[in-house]
């Protein structure tokens, strides 16, 4: 199980680098350009931040030709607000600097600037906010939607344990990450029964739940 998880993780990472111009990398580049566009920036003035997550998902779905699994995978890698991920693999004792995505810096920086940042009731008020939570959401939606043939709770528990022990990454997981992970997973599960569901439903339900217990 460990080797399979490591293999799948590295394959996904390397599939979106400059050296591997796969269908996934092309989809990530196309979605990156869309988010970096002036049109997407203009939507900030006409719609809420949470609705922009829907827009990203809908466009990813269009790029994927209606394939929900591919759309979630594309959205996950596109939403990562970093252009490289330093990964140290102890068993092999070497470091990989995975580049994400393979785009000019000007486009990459615009994409990051346009990512929604106010997703939770307690989102930070700085310029970055919760931009890093979008990849968390779509990544866990991918698990909820695509791995339903397995015991996902057991699989995910093993994945987290093995990932944390095998890799060293820059950012640590916090409680708000775990909350967004749960929301994303619930969204992915819901797509199995109803393909019309949208990410905003789950962020809004979380906000309503919070208000219900605080007012």
N, C-alpha and C positions, 0 to 999 in steps of 0.2 A: 504493500500500500504506500509506504513512504517513497519508494523510487518512482511509482506511478504519479504521485502528487507532485514531486519535484520535477519530473519530466514534463508533465502537463503545464506547470507554471512557467518553466523556462521556454517551452515551445510557444506559449502565448506571448511572453515578453519579446522573444526574438522575432516573432511574426510581424511586429509593428516597427522594427528598426529599419534604418536606411538600407541595410544590407539585404533585407528580405522583403522585397516589394510584392507581398502577397495581396490577395483580395482584402484581407483584414486591414493591412496597412493602407491600401488605397481608400477603403471606407473611412478609416480614422482620419486620413488627410482631408477627405471631402467634408466630413462633419466638422473638422477643425476650421476649415475655410468658411463654412456657413456660420459658425459661432463668432468668428472674427469679423464677419461682414458688417457693414454699416446698417444693413436691414435688421440684423439681429440686435444691434446696439439700439436701434430706434424702438424696438419692442419694450425696452426698459421703461420708456416713457408712457407706454400705452397699456401695460399689463403688469401684474405682480411678479415678484421674483419666483414664487413657486410655480406659476404658470409657465415660466420660461423653461423649467425642467421638463414640462410636458412638450414644449416646442422642440427641445433637443431630442427627446424620445421619438416624437412623431417624424422628425426629419431623419433620424437614424433608421426608423422603420421604412421610410421611403427609399433610402439608400440600399437597404437590405432586401428590397423587393418584397416587403411584407413578411419576411422571416423574423419572427420575434426573438429567437435565440441570437441570430447574427446582429440584430439591432441592439440588444442589450450588451453584447460583447463589444460592439463598436462604441456605444455610448460610454461604457466603462473605461476603455483606454483613452478615449478622447477627453474625458472629464478629468483625467489625472492632471493636476495643475503644476506639474514638474516636467522638465524636459529630459531628465535622466533619473534613473533609480540605481543607487549603488547597492549591490548585493554581494555579500561575502558568503561563500559556500565552504564551511569548515571541512567537510568530508573530502573535498577536492582541493581545498586550500588555495583558492584563487578568487579574484574579484571581477565581477561583471558590471560595467557601467552601461545599462540598457538605456538607449535614447528613445524618448517618447515625446511627441511623434516626430517623424522626419519632415520637418517644415522649416521654412526660414524663420529666424528669430522674430521678425516683425509680425508675422502671422501668429506665431505661438504666443507672443506677448499680448496681442489683441484678443486672442481667444481667452486667455486667462483673465484679462480685464473685463470681458463681457460675461464670464460665468456668473450665474446667480449666487448670491452670498447670504441672503437672509432667508433661511429655510426653516429654522426652528424659532420657538418663542424666545429662546435665550441666545440667539446667534450673536457673536461678537459684533460690535459696532465699528470695527476698523475696516480698512479697505479689503482685507482678505475674507473676513467673516467665515462662512461655512462652505467655501468653495471646494475644499477637500472632501466634503461629505457627499458630493454628487457621485464620485467614483465609488465610494462605499455603497451608496444606495443601489446603483446599477449593477455593481459586482455581485451583491447579495441577491438582487432580483434574478440575475443569471443563474445563481445556485438554486433559488426557489423554483424557477421555471424549468431549468434544464436537467436537474438531477433527481427528479421525482421518482425514478425507478429504484433509487437506492434509499437506505435509511439515512436521510439527509442530516438529521440531528447528530447521529453518530459520526458520519463522514465529516461534517463541519467541525465537530469537536476534535477529531483526529487531525484535521487539516490545520486548525489554529495551533494546536500543541506542537505539531511537527514543524510548522512554518516558523514559529517563534524560537524554537530551539535550533533550527538549521540555518536561518537567515538573520542578518543584522541589517535593519533599515533605519533611516533617519528619524522617522516619526513613530511614536508609541501610540497604542490604542487607548482611548479614554472612554468614559461612560457615554458620552454623546456619540462617539463613533459606534458603540454597540447599539444605541437606540436607533440610529439611522440604518445600521445593518439589519435590525429586526423589521423596520419599515420596508426596506428594500426586499427582504425575503418574502414578506407578506404580499407585496405587490407581485413578485414573480409567481408565487403560488396562485394568486387570483387570476393571472393571465391564462392559466391552464383551463379555467372554466369560462372566462369571459374576456375575450381579446380586446374589448373596448375599454378596459380599465386604464386609468391614467395615474402617473406618479403623484400628482397634486392631491388626489383623494386621500392618500396615506399621510402626507405631510399635514394636510388640513385636519384629518381625524386626530392626529397626535396633538395639534394645537387645541382643538375642541376639548379633548380629554384633559389637557392641562388646565384650561380655563374652568372646566366643570368642577375641578377639585380645589381651585384657588379662589373662586369668586364667592 
